[in-house]
Amino acid sequence: MHNEVISAPSFGLGKHTALASFNYETPASTWLGVIYPGACFSVWGNVFMCVRNRSGGDIVVGEAVSLNFSDASRTGNLATGTTAALLLTDDTHDTNMIGIEAQPSWVTVTAGALATTADMQRRIALANTPATTASTIRVAKAHPEEGPINGTDILSADIITGTVDNTYDYTFLEPWAVVKADADALTTQAVQGICVSTVITDNYLGIIQITGLAMAKVNGTTDAPVGSMLVASSTAGELVIMPNTDGNAVTIASELLGSVLVAGRILDSYTNNAVGLRHIQLMSRPLINYPILFG
């Protein structure tokens, strides 16, 4: 993580302008202080979150986003040469995958150590160094209640147990990394929030809204009656009315899944059937990872 603080004069123009213009490669200074990845804060009775766009393209205002996890660039094998605190992987990672102590990113060893224990091993990531098919991740031992253990314990032999080789599988999670929500993929069906930055450039930090009253892009091929429940659409970034059509068993199963994944509901009627920004209430936020830090 870079420690550079970006001067952002536009933040003096008001909170709305500040949220809309937030699109930075590294954490930026705002009226709330320096906003880091994963930070949640309250403005106007709504809750917002600083996220990093990992979609491979721009995310624009009103688009629904989902957490990025279990992606091919976040899963793989550890390699022979891994030491207690420095994990050697067989993957090419992104830059800036590390947070701060209050909002860390995580590595979980999901297989390999099972010869000695049935438990996965989760560690806080302290640093990552991208390299072609050979990225490294520096980790710290973590305790469920006490958090990371600092000092010399970082180098203790029980950071990752067992003799590490390529039978050890791992996953890497940035709890603030997002992609466009998309109903076609199981991992992106659950909506984390709605983009409020005018644009978030790929691999840049931006702001999404995760609770409260929002303006979101809704697929308007038919009018959504007031109160209609909304879920992720098969068009990435858009929301659509949750299906509710008949008693067919397949449809019922789809509706049950949809009810769990409801992102929000329409608050106002409209007559223009084109895809556009609609006034919605965000609901059912099961994926919030951090407490409100400001506000």
Secondary structure, DSSP 8 states (H G I E B T S, - for coil): -----B--GGGGG-HHHHHHH--BSS-EEETTEEE-TT-EEEETTEEEEEEEE-SSS-EETT-EEEE--S-GGGEEEB-TT--SSEEEBSS---S----BTTB-EEEEEEESGGGT-SS-EEEEEEEEE--TT--EEEEEEEETTTEE--GGGGG-TTSS-S---TT-EEEEE-TTEEEE--TTSGGG-S--EEE-SSEE-TT-EEEEEEEEEEEEEE--SS---TT-EEEE-SSTT-EEE-------HHHHHHHHHHHHT--EEE-S-----SSEEEEEEE---TT--S-EEE-
